[in-house]
């Protein structure tokens, strides 16, 4: 989530499943593989049959001249005897994350669920096995360009996609999943969304209410989220305070860490820092601004926090780096920036940009001219109150999200979809929503709002973990979610409050 997730990080789903794999119980016997049905690309999963297929869908409903798109899926079959008790449709986030080729990792992470449930993995249109679409905007270019370069990239992406841009929406992906459900002859799905999946699955639920059994949302945000991302700005300071206050022995002072963040943001607002880095095989330079600092803290630092409590993490390193920066030693912060930037690749961002700019709520009217959009957006920023962005300025923080702020302001009015409705009717089914209390990407505040979208929901904040609580390796979170999926009840959730604090680099006194 960056939102999404989101801000797209391809490594997220891979690392998530690797951590889940380490939490899974070891096999007691040598695994066997049963060949399922489907094309040659169908993945194999130890101890499970996997059935795969492709369905052809209209690119844009009602516009046959725009052609079709082939959507691919894999079904990891349950290992227990008899018929499956249900089918769990999983989306790992993005927008734009792939699922089919990661079937082995999902099967490991969902080991308990697969005892008596099938798991359905669908590659969203434009990703993975579902006809990748290029628009000429790479991950490294988009994420680490200047804000103007990011806006220009969005405009170029829309121009290169042309009228086909209208076909890449959350609603279209939701309808694709339902078409796969119908192909498989499954009456109801349990929906399991991670990060952006917590946006996709409620859209599915609102469009196909009669085909939903229950819902799990992990690292959640609501359809009607704040387009000016204020909850994330506030959660950054809260996360810094929590990791300092909970560190044993005390590694830092939480209030000082927030003061250092405020000082660092102000300095970068006046004088950005150039940071050279190498990524995707080329030497590059990042203009590190207040907005880039916001992105580093609310998105990158949230991802993976608490996954392995005793190991160093970006979030746990931030109090020390901020302290050194305000004492005129930028080297620790530079190292963190380089490490994060160097991990980014050259994946095309069409599936991400198209969904974000078609669907997400904006601080301007999408029907307005670009000049009027700018007027509306600046007026919205000017109307924010002091303190709503914590240690940041309103303008500085809103230049951090690659899926929010002003980044989509150049997305065209023609050949584009209408934004996703924010308050559709939802089914009355059991819903579990979980958030990490160190997550500034999809913070607790947004998770609670996401839970209130449903009449029969329960919300749990998981202590000492960041974005997508399923990342933590003890098996506590996945145990709770598996129990909910299999029985409809969470059972004992006390472990969600008992996870250990993350490691924090000490700040010199």
C-alpha positions in Angstrom: 0.0 0.0 0.0 1.8 1.9 -0.3 -0.8 2.3 -0.2 -0.4 0.2 -0.9 0.7 -0.7 -0.8 1.4 -0.3 -1.1 4.2 2.1 -3.4 5.1 -1.1 -5.3 7.9 -3.3 -3.9 8.2 -6.5 -5.9 10.4 -8.0 -3.2 7.6 -7.8 -0.6 5.6 -10.8 -1.6 8.8 -12.9 -2.1 10.2 -12.0 1.3 6.9 -12.5 2.9 6.5 -16.0 1.7 10.1 -16.8 2.6 9.5 -15.8 6.2 6.2 -17.7 6.3 8.1 -20.7 5.0 10.5 -20.5 7.9 7.5 -20.6 10.3 5.9 -23.7 8.8 6.4 -27.0 10.5 8.9 -29.3 8.8 7.6 -32.2 6.7 7.6 -35.5 8.5 8.0 -37.5 5.3 9.6 -37.0 1.9 7.3 -34.8 -0.2 5.6 -36.1 -3.2 4.3 -34.1 -6.1 1.1 -34.9 -7.9 0.8 -33.6 -11.5 -2.4 -31.5 -11.9 -4.1 -30.3 -15.0 -3.2 -27.4 -17.1 -0.5 -25.8 -19.3 3.2 -26.4 -19.0 3.8 -23.3 -16.9 1.6 -24.7 -14.2 3.7 -24.7 -11.0 4.4 -27.8 -9.0 3.9 -27.9 -5.2 5.1 -30.7 -2.9 2.3 -32.8 -1.5 -0.4 -31.0 -3.5 -2.1 -31.3 -6.8 -2.1 -28.0 -8.7 -4.6 -27.3 -11.5 -4.1 -24.3 -13.8 -5.9 -22.6 -16.6 -6.5 -19.4 -18.5 -9.7 -17.6 -19.3 -10.2 -15.0 -21.9 -11.8 -11.8 -20.7 -12.9 -8.5 -22.4 -10.3 -5.9 -21.8 -13.0 -3.3 -21.3 -16.6 -4.5 -20.8 -18.8 -3.2 -23.6 -15.9 -2.2 -25.8 -15.1 -5.2 -27.9 -12.9 -3.2 -30.3 -10.3 -2.9 -27.5 -9.8 -6.6 -27.5 -9.4 -9.2 -24.8 -6.9 -10.3 -22.1 -6.0 -13.8 -21.0 -6.1 -14.2 -17.3 -4.2 -17.1 -15.7 -4.8 -18.9 -12.5 -3.6 -21.8 -10.3 -5.5 -23.8 -7.7 -3.4 -25.5 -5.1 -5.6 -28.4 -3.9 -6.0 -29.4 -0.3 -4.1 -32.4 1.0 -6.8 -33.9 3.2 -9.3 -36.6 2.3 -12.7 -35.8 0.7 -13.9 -32.6 -0.8 -12.4 -29.2 0.1 -14.3 -27.3 2.8 -13.8 -24.1 0.9 -11.6 -22.2 -1.5 -9.4 -19.3 -0.4 -8.6 -16.6 -3.1 -5.4 -14.9 -2.2 -3.9 -11.6 -3.5 -0.4 -10.6 -2.3 -0.7 -6.9 -3.0 0.9 -4.3 -5.3 -1.0 -3.4 -7.3 0.8 -5.6 -9.8 2.2 -8.5 -7.6 2.1 -11.9 -9.2 0.8 -15.0 -7.5 0.8 -18.1 -9.8 4.5 -18.6 -10.0 4.8 -18.2 -6.2 2.4 -21.1 -5.6 5.1 -23.1 -3.6 5.7 -20.2 -1.3 2.0 -19.6 -0.8 1.4 -23.3 -0.1 4.1 -23.2 2.6 2.7 -20.1 4.2 -0.8 -21.4 4.1 0.1 -24.9 5.2 -2.6 -25.1 7.9 -5.3 -23.7 5.6 -4.4 -26.3 2.9 -5.3 -29.1 5.2 -8.9 -28.9 4.1 -9.2 -25.8 1.8 -8.1 -25.2 -1.7 -6.1 -22.0 -2.5 -6.8 -20.0 -5.6 -4.1 -17.8 -7.1 -4.9 -15.4 -9.9 -2.4 -13.2 -11.7 -4.1 -9.9 -12.1 -4.5 -8.8 -15.7 -1.3 -7.2 -16.9 0.9 -9.1 -14.6 2.7 -12.5 -14.5 1.0 -15.1 -16.6 -1.9 -12.7 -17.4 -0.5 -10.9 -20.4 2.1 -8.4 -19.0 1.6 -4.9 -20.3 4.4 -2.4 -20.7 4.0 1.4 -20.7 7.6 2.4 -20.7 8.0 3.3 -17.0 10.4 1.2 -14.9 10.4 0.7 -11.2 13.7 2.4 -10.5 12.8 5.4 -12.7 9.4 5.8 -11.2 10.2 5.3 -7.5 13.5 7.3 -7.4 12.8 10.1 -9.9 12.1 13.6 -8.8 8.4 14.4 -8.2 8.2 16.1 -11.5 9.7 13.0 -13.2 7.2 10.8 -11.4 4.3 12.9 -12.7 5.7 13.0 -16.2 6.1 9.1 -16.0 2.4 8.8 -15.2 1.5 10.9 -18.1 3.7 9.0 -20.4 2.4 5.7 -19.2 -1.2 6.8 -19.9 -0.2 8.0 -23.4 1.5 4.7 -24.2 -1.4 2.6 -23.0 -3.9 4.8 -24.8 -7.6 3.7 -24.6 -6.5 0.3 -23.2 -5.6 2.0 -19.9 -9.3 1.8 -19.1 -9.1 -1.9 -18.8 -6.7 -2.0 -15.9 -8.7 -1.4 -12.8 -9.4 -3.1 -9.5 -13.0 -3.7 -10.5 -11.9 -5.5 -13.7 -9.5 -7.7 -11.7 -12.3 -8.5 -9.2 -14.6 -9.5 -12.1 -11.8 -11.7 -13.5 -11.5 -13.5 -10.2 -15.2 -14.1 -10.2 -15.0 -15.5 -13.7 -12.4 -17.9 -12.6 -14.6 -18.9 -9.6 -17.4 -19.6 -12.0 -15.1 -21.6 -14.3 -14.1 -23.8 -11.3 -17.7 -24.3 -10.2 -17.0 -22.8 -6.7 -20.1 -21.3 -5.1 -18.3 -19.1 -2.5 -14.8 -17.8 -1.9 -13.0 -16.9 1.3 -11.1 -13.7 0.3 -7.6 -13.2 1.7 -6.0 -9.8 0.8 -2.6 -8.6 1.8 -1.7 -4.9 1.4 -3.3 -3.8 -1.9 -5.2 -7.0 -1.7 -7.1 -5.4 1.2 -8.4 -2.9 -1.4 -9.1 -5.5 -4.1 -11.0 -8.0 -2.0 -13.6 -5.5 -0.7 -14.1 -4.4 -4.3 -14.7 -8.1 -5.2 -17.0 -8.4 -2.1 -19.1 -5.4 -3.2 -19.5 -6.6 -6.7 -20.1 -10.3 -6.0 -21.7 -10.3 -2.6 -23.4 -13.7 -3.0 -20.1 -15.5 -3.7 -18.3 -14.4 -0.5 -18.0 -16.8 2.5 -15.6 -14.7 4.7 -12.8 -12.2 4.4 -9.3 -11.7 5.8 -7.5 -8.4 5.3 -3.9 -8.0 6.4 -2.1 -4.6 6.3 -5.4 -3.0 5.5 -6.7 0.3 4.2 -10.2 1.3 3.3 -11.7 2.2 -0.1 -12.4 5.7 1.2 -8.9 6.4 2.4 -7.6 10.0 3.0 -6.1 11.1 -0.4 -3.8 13.4 1.5 -2.3 10.5 3.5 -2.4 12.1 6.9 -2.8 8.9 8.9 0.5 7.6 7.5 2.3 10.9 8.4 1.1 10.6 12.0 2.0 6.9 12.2 5.6 7.6 11.3 6.2 9.5 14.6 4.2 6.9 16.5 6.3 4.0 15.2 9.6 5.8 16.1 8.2 6.5 19.6 7.1 2.9 20.1 10.4 1.2 19.0 12.4 3.5 21.3 10.0 3.1 24.3 9.9 -0.7 23.9 13.6 -1.3 23.3 15.3 -3.2 26.2 17.8 -1.9 27.2 16.6 1.5 26.1 18.3 2.2 22.8 16.9 5.7 22.2 14.4 8.3 23.4 11.2 8.3 21.4 10.5 12.0 21.8 14.0 12.9 20.7 13.7 10.6 17.7 10.6 12.5 16.6 12.4 15.8 17.2 15.3 14.6 15.1 12.9 13.6 12.4 11.3 17.0 12.4 14.8 18.6 12.1 15.8 16.3 9.3 12.7 16.9 7.4 13.1 20.7 7.7 16.7 20.6 6.6 15.9 18.5 3.5 13.0 20.8 2.7 15.5 23.6 2.4 18.4 21.7 1.0 17.9 18.2 -0.5 20.8 15.7 -0.4 22.1 14.0 -3.5 22.8 10.3 -3.0 24.5 8.2 -5.6 23.5 4.6 -5.9 23.6 1.7 -8.3 20.5 -0.2 -9.3 19.4 -2.2 -12.3 22.9 -2.3 -13.6 23.5 1.4 -13.8 25.0 4.2 -11.6 22.3 6.7 -10.6 21.7 9.7 -8.4 18.8 10.2 -6.1 17.7 13.7 -5.1 16.7 13.0 -1.5 14.1 15.4 -0.5 11.6 15.7 2.4 9.2 13.7 0.3 11.8 10.9 -0.2 12.4 10.9 3.5 8.7 10.4 4.0 8.6 7.6 1.6 11.6 5.9 3.2 9.9 6.1 6.6 6.3 5.4 6.0 6.7 2.8 3.2 10.1 1.2 3.1 10.8 1.2 6.9 7.3 -0.3 7.5 7.9 -3.3 5.2 9.4 -6.2 7.1 9.6 -4.5 10.5 9.4 -7.1 13.1 9.6 -10.1 10.7 12.8 -11.2 12.5 12.8 -9.3 15.8 16.5 -9.8 16.6 17.8 -8.8 13.2 18.6 -5.2 12.1 15.8 -3.5 10.1 15.5 -0.2 8.3 13.0 1.0 11.0 15.2 0.0 13.8 18.1 1.8 12.3 16.3 5.1 11.8 16.6 6.7 15.3 20.4 6.4 15.1 20.6 7.7 11.5 18.4 10.7 12.3 20.4 11.5 15.4 23.6 11.4 13.4 22.1 13.6 10.6 21.1 16.4 13.0 24.6 16.2 14.4 26.0 16.9 10.9 26.9 13.3 10.1 24.8 12.2 7.1 26.7 9.0 6.5 24.4 6.5 8.4 21.3 7.9 6.6 23.1 7.8 3.3 23.9 4.2 3.8 20.3 3.3 4.5 19.1 5.2 1.5 21.7 3.4 -0.8 20.8 0.0 0.5 17.1 0.6 -0.1 17.5 2.2 -3.5 19.9 -0.4 -4.8 17.4 -3.2 -4.3 14.9 -1.8 -6.9 14.7 -3.3 -10.4 13.5 -2.5 -13.9 10.0 -4.0 -13.8 7.5 -2.0 -15.9 5.1 -0.1 -13.7 2.0 -0.2 -16.0 -0.1 -2.5 -13.8 0.7 -0.3 -10.8 0.3 3.1 -12.3 -2.9 2.2 -14.2 -4.7 0.8 -11.2 -3.5 3.6 -8.9 -4.4 6.4 -11.2 -7.7 4.9 -12.4 -9.1 3.8 -9.1 -7.8 5.7 -6.1 -9.5 8.6 -4.4 -8.1 12.0 -5.2 -8.1 15.5 -3.7 -9.4 16.9 -7.0 -12.2 16.1 -9.4 -11.0 13.7 -12.1 -13.4 15.5 -14.5 -11.6 18.8 -14.1 -8.9 20.3 -16.4 -5.3 19.9 -15.2 -5.2 23.6 -14.3 -8.3 23.2 -12.2 -7.0 20.0 -10.6 -3.9 21.9 -9.4 -6.1 24.6 -8.0 -8.2 22.1 -6.1 -5.2 20.1 -4.9 -3.4 23.2 -3.6 -6.5 24.4 -1.9 -6.9 21.0 -0.2 -3.3 21.2 1.1 -3.8 24.7 2.3 -6.8 23.7 4.3 -4.9 21.1 6.3 -4.4 22.0 10.0 -1.0 22.4 11.7 0.2 19.1 13.2 -1.8 16.9 10.8 1.5 15.7 9.2 3.4 15.1 12.4 7.0 15.9 11.9 6.6 16.8 8.2 5.2 19.7 6.2 2.0 18.9 4.3 3.6 19.6 0.9 6.7 17.6 1.8 5.0 14.5 3.0 2.5 14.3 0.2 5.4 14.2 -2.3 6.4 10.9 -0.7 3.7 8.5 -1.9 4.2 7.1 -5.4 0.5 6.2 -5.4 -0.9 9.4 -3.7 -0.5 13.1 -3.4 -0.2 14.8 -6.8 1.4 12.0 -8.7 -1.7 11.1 -10.8 -2.6 14.7 -11.5 -1.7 14.3 -15.2 -3.7 11.1 -15.7 -6.1 11.9 -18.6 -9.9 12.4 -18.4 -10.5 10.4 -21.6 -9.7 6.7 -22.1 -9.7 6.2 -18.4 -12.0 4.5 -15.8 -14.0 6.3 -13.2 -12.6 6.2 -9.7 -13.7 3.2 -7.5 -16.8 4.0 -5.4 -15.7 4.4 -1.8 -18.9 3.2 0.1 -20.4 0.3 -1.8 -22.8 -2.2 -0.2 -20.9 -5.0 1.4 -21.9 -8.6 2.2 -22.8 -9.5 5.8 -20.1 -12.1 6.3 -17.4 -12.6 9.0 -14.4 -10.3 8.4 -11.0 -10.3 10.1 -8.8 -7.2 9.8 -5.3 -7.1 11.2 -2.7 -4.3 11.2 0.8 -4.0 12.5 1.2 -1.3 15.2 4.6 -0.3 13.7 3.1 0.1 10.2 2.9 3.7 8.8 2.1 2.4 5.3 -1.3 1.0 6.2 -1.5 2.1 9.9 -3.9 1.0 12.6 -6.1 4.1 12.0 -6.7 2.9 8.4 -7.2 -0.7 9.5 -9.9 0.3 11.9 -11.7 2.2 9.1 -11.3 -0.8 6.8 -13.0 -3.0 9.4 -15.9 -0.6 9.7 -16.7 -1.1 6.0 -18.4 -4.4 7.2 -21.1 -5.0 9.8 -19.6 -8.3 11.0 -15.9 -7.6 11.5 -13.2 -7.7 14.1 -10.0 -5.7 14.1 -6.7 -6.7 15.8 -3.6 -4.6 16.0 -0.4 -6.8 16.2 2.2 -5.5 18.5 5.8 -4.9 17.2 5.3 -5.7 13.5 5.1 -3.5 10.5 3.4 -3.7 7.1 1.5 -7.0 6.5 1.6 -8.7 10.0 1.8 -12.1 8.3 5.5 -11.4 7.8 6.3 -12.2 11.4 8.0 -15.6 11.7 6.6 -17.0 15.0 3.4 -18.3 13.3 1.2 -16.4 15.7 -0.5 -14.2 13.0 -0.8 -17.0 10.4 -2.2 -19.3 13.1 -4.9 -16.8 13.9 -5.8 -16.2 10.3 -5.8 -19.9 9.4 -8.1 -20.7 12.4 -10.4 -17.9 11.2 -10.5 -19.2 7.7 -11.1 -22.8 8.7 -13.6 -22.3 11.6 -15.0 -18.8 11.2 -13.5 -17.8 14.6 -10.1 -16.4 15.6 -10.0 -18.2 19.0 -7.2 -17.2 21.3 -5.5 -14.0 20.0 -3.3 -13.2 23.0 -0.2 -13.9 21.1 -0.9 -10.8 18.9 0.0 -8.6 21.8 3.0 -10.7 22.9 5.4 -10.5 20.0 8.9 -9.2 21.1 10.2 -5.7 20.3 12.3 -5.2 17.2 16.0 -4.6 17.5 16.9 -0.9 17.6 20.4 0.5 16.9 21.5 2.4 20.0 21.7 6.2 19.9 24.9 7.6 21.5 24.2 9.5 24.7 
